[in-house]
Amino acid sequence: MTFFTASFETVILRFASMMAAVIAPFLMGVPILAIIALPIFLSAVTAVTFFPSKTETKKIMADTIEIYNSKAA
């Protein structure tokens, strides 16, 4: 999980889903469900990405292969 690395498009989509998570419970008559919007809001504000970048993935794979090769030898 990396902070402040999400694209602008991702942040906008999170804000839109947050608004849906706020409005829908009130339209259904269950306002307590609007609390679901809090984690969506926090992920949008902090621009969190939950997947490693491609360079981090390559480094992890290289380290894994190196460890595997050293144990096999």
SVG drawing of the C-alpha trace seen along z (x, -y; Angstrom):
<svg xmlns="http://www.w3.org/2000/svg" viewBox="-37 -14 61 41">
<polyline fill="none" stroke="black" stroke-width="0.4" points="0.0,0.0 1.5,-3.3 0.2,-6.7 -0.3,-9.6 0.4,-7.5 -3.1,-6.9 -3.9,-8.5 -6.2,-11.5 -8.7,-9.3 -8.7,-6.8 -9.3,-9.6 -12.2,-11.0 -13.8,-7.5 -13.4,-7.1 -15.1,-10.4 -18.0,-9.4 -18.4,-6.0 -18.2,-7.8 -21.1,-10.0 -23.1,-7.0 -22.3,-5.3 -23.6,-8.4 -26.7,-9.1 -28.0,-5.5 -28.5,-4.7 -30.5,-7.9 -32.7,-7.1 -33.2,-3.6 -34.1,-5.0 -31.2,-3.4 -28.8,-6.3 -26.6,-4.3 -25.2,-2.6 -23.7,-5.9 -20.8,-5.1 -19.5,-2.8 -18.5,-6.0 -15.8,-6.8 -13.2,-4.3 -13.9,-5.3 -13.3,-8.9 -10.1,-8.2 -8.7,-6.2 -9.6,-9.0 -8.1,-11.7 -4.8,-9.8 -4.7,-8.6 -3.7,-5.1 -2.7,-2.4 -3.1,1.1 -0.9,2.8 2.9,2.4 4.3,0.5 5.7,2.4 9.3,1.7 8.6,2.9 7.0,6.1 10.0,6.8 12.3,6.3 10.2,8.6 10.2,11.3 14.0,10.9 14.5,11.3 12.2,14.3 14.1,16.0 17.4,15.3 16.3,16.8 14.9,19.8 18.1,20.3 20.3,20.0 18.2,22.6 18.2,25.0 22.0,24.9"/>
</svg>
